[in-house]
């Protein structure tokens, strides 16, 4: 309740996630065509960092780069078929690039 989660928001969430991922993938393709590896402009922005962090909730980095308990990794990688289909490879390539260039790896909590 403290997060405003209702049955309605749970039902709407997958379609919203798909819409967001499709929008980000389209933006990355446009940026790539313009010669940029980033979501906005020619350098790292908060948008890139936000996507890289959020991507961990749909496809975490491999265990050697981001250690976490097995149950958490299972929960984060257990996508519905619709969400898995919407996870365009360009999104994971971008996530990996942001971590490799701008965030210390392996992650240490």
C-alpha positions in Angstrom: 0.0 0.0 0.0 2.8 2.4 0.8 3.9 2.3 -2.9 0.4 2.8 -4.3 0.3 -0.8 -5.8 -3.1 -2.0 -6.7 -4.4 -4.8 -8.8 -5.0 -2.3 -11.5 -1.4 -1.1 -11.5 -0.1 -4.7 -11.4 -2.2 -5.5 -14.5 -1.1 -2.4 -16.4 2.6 -2.7 -15.5 3.8 -5.2 -18.2 2.3 -3.2 -21.0 3.8 0.0 -19.6 7.2 -1.7 -19.3 7.0 -2.9 -22.9 6.1 0.5 -24.1 9.1 2.1 -22.2 11.5 -0.5 -23.5 10.3 -0.1 -27.0 10.7 3.7 -26.7 14.2 3.4 -25.3 15.2 0.9 -28.0 13.9 3.3 -30.7 15.8 6.2 -29.2 19.0 4.2 -29.1 18.6 3.2 -32.7 18.1 6.9 -33.7 21.1 7.9 -31.6 23.2 5.1 -33.1 22.3 6.3 -36.6 23.5 9.8 -35.5 26.8 8.3 -34.3 26.1 8.3 -30.6 26.3 5.5 -28.0 24.0 7.4 -25.6 20.3 8.0 -25.2 20.6 11.8 -25.3 23.3 13.7 -27.1 26.9 12.6 -27.5 27.8 11.8 -23.8 26.6 10.1 -20.7 23.4 11.5 -19.1 21.2 10.7 -16.2 18.9 8.8 -18.8 21.8 6.4 -19.5 22.4 5.8 -15.9 18.8 5.3 -15.1 18.3 2.8 -17.9 21.5 0.9 -16.9 20.3 0.6 -13.3 16.7 -0.3 -14.2 17.9 -2.9 -16.7 19.0 -4.9 -13.6 15.4 -5.5 -12.8 14.8 -7.2 -16.2 18.2 -8.6 -17.0 20.9 -8.3 -14.3 24.6 -8.3 -15.2 26.2 -11.7 -15.0 27.2 -13.0 -11.5 30.9 -12.2 -12.0 30.0 -8.5 -12.5 27.1 -8.2 -10.2 27.0 -10.8 -7.4 23.6 -11.3 -5.8 21.8 -14.1 -4.0 20.4 -16.8 -6.4 16.8 -16.1 -5.4 17.1 -12.4 -6.4 18.8 -13.3 -9.7 15.9 -15.8 -10.4 13.3 -13.2 -9.6 14.9 -10.6 -11.9 15.3 -12.9 -14.8 11.9 -14.5 -14.6 10.2 -12.5 -17.3 6.9 -13.1 -18.9 7.2 -14.1 -22.6 5.9 -10.7 -23.6 8.6 -8.8 -21.6 11.3 -11.1 -22.7 10.3 -10.5 -26.4 10.3 -6.7 -25.8 13.9 -6.8 -24.3 15.6 -5.7 -27.5 19.3 -6.6 -27.6 20.2 -3.0 -28.1 19.0 -2.2 -24.6 21.4 -4.8 -23.1 24.2 -3.6 -25.3 23.6 -0.1 -24.0 23.4 -1.3 -20.4 26.7 -3.2 -20.7 28.4 -0.2 -22.4 27.4 2.2 -19.6 28.6 -0.2 -16.9 31.9 -0.9 -18.7 32.7 2.8 -19.4 31.2 4.6 -16.4 30.6 2.4 -13.4 33.1 0.4 -11.5 32.9 -3.3 -12.1 32.5 -5.8 -10.6 29.8 -4.2 -8.4 30.4 -4.5 -4.7 27.6 -4.1 -2.2 
